Amino acid sequence: MFKPLELFIGLRYTRAKRRNQFVSFISLSSMLGIGLGVTALITVLSVMNGFEKELRERILGMVAHASIQSAAGPVQDWTGLREEVLRHPRVTGAAPYVTGEVMVTRGGEVSGAMLRGIVPEYEGDVSRVMEHIASGSADGLEAGGYRIVLGSALARLLGVGVGDSVTVVTPEARATVAGIVPRIKRFEVAGTFHIGMYEYDRGLALVHMEDAATVMRLGEGATGLRLEFDDLMAAPWLSRELALTLDGRYRVRDWTREHANFFRAVQTEKTVMFVILTLIIAVAAFNIVSTLVMVVNEKRADIAILRTLGATPGSVMRIFVIQGAVIGVFGTLLGTAGGIALALNVETLVPAIESLLGTQFLPADVYYISDLPSDLRSGDVIRISSVALVLSLLATLYPAWRAARTEPAEALRYE
């Protein structure tokens, strides 16, 4: 496609003479602009991929793929329901639970929390909370033991540790001779867990399901069952299929109804950021147009001589396409290398910058994820590099076409 002579002249024109260093400066600016845009785009998309991955792992590590509840109140025969659900070939785990809003107090410290009653031997089938025990152990959650496992932020707020006692106050009141008093129960702290999401670390407390049912006055019933399927993304239609097998006796609610907005928001932000940051590359590509237009004006006499020696308009056009392509290719390679290096090390660089500046960019009490994760994907790198190369090549077409239209007689009239 490109003859050696065209390639040689195109590469030669990339380096301007000493008296035309301004052209070289614009070429370098274009190259650095493309590199900066590619680096920024790869890094930002990698960080957003990391956020999406962390959200998925942390949220769905605590929230089951689906849950089953009865419209008539507590599920009394949860054992039979669990056996029935597990007969479905796509259901890999099912665990009963009891949940309710409570207040947890210790001395003068009071905090609202979501109390979740679990059966420890089943809980590992539907959530990953048991893998994130920070202190103590969840083995102490036994029926009738009235032990509790708190989120790390909640335990820190209350100032308690393993072996201390906290008081759980339910919103349900009871009438006594002294008047209306709330139901309270003292629990011993058996451990703490740390998920890394402030919502759960600050507002969730785990107890044995029978203890929670006693506190909530559910008897031997459960709020429902939490399920896990063999395919997370198939949860919506599997939930509907499962609801049909239960003959409408229970409501089946999948995770997408509660947390899909998080992932849609991340996906939308990724698309918007890709478009916005691509404009950086587009601006750098316009600099290539400026560079080549100036080179074409400067080399009009050279172009005319080449035409008189037999060069075709296509050959002249390819010379300047090569010159612009060199700028685009080197800028893209520079940006790709920088983007990959930055994306792979952002989890180390950001804490170092935070330590140096004495600040935290993502406070845990404001953001769901307080660190800056990164997930570099080869598909994003290829897509971004391809966009940069295409924009660079498109930017060469007009100046190259303008050079190909140079008339030798007109260009050499005043030489």
Secondary structure, DSSP 8 states (H G I E B T S, - for coil): ---HHHHHHHHHHHS--GGGHHHHHHHHHHHHHHHHHHHHHHHHHHHHHHHHHHHHHHHHHHS-SEEEEETTBSBS-HHHHHHHHHTSTTEEEEEEEEEEEEEEEETTEEEEEEEEEE-HHHHTTT-SGGGGEEEE-GGG--TTT-EEEEEHHHHHHHT--TT-EEEEEEEEEEEETTEEEEEEEEEEEEEEE--SBHHHHHHEEEEEHHHHHHHHT-TT-BSEEEEEES-GGGHHHHHHHHHHHTTTSEEEEETHHHHHHHHHHHHHHHHHHHHHHHHHHHHHHHHHHHHHHHHHHHTHHHHHHHHHTT--HHHHHHHHHHHHHHHHHHHHHHHHHHHHHHHHHHHHHHHHHHHHHT--SS-TTTSSB-S------HHHHHHHHHHHHHHHHHHHHHHHHHHHT--HHHHTTT-
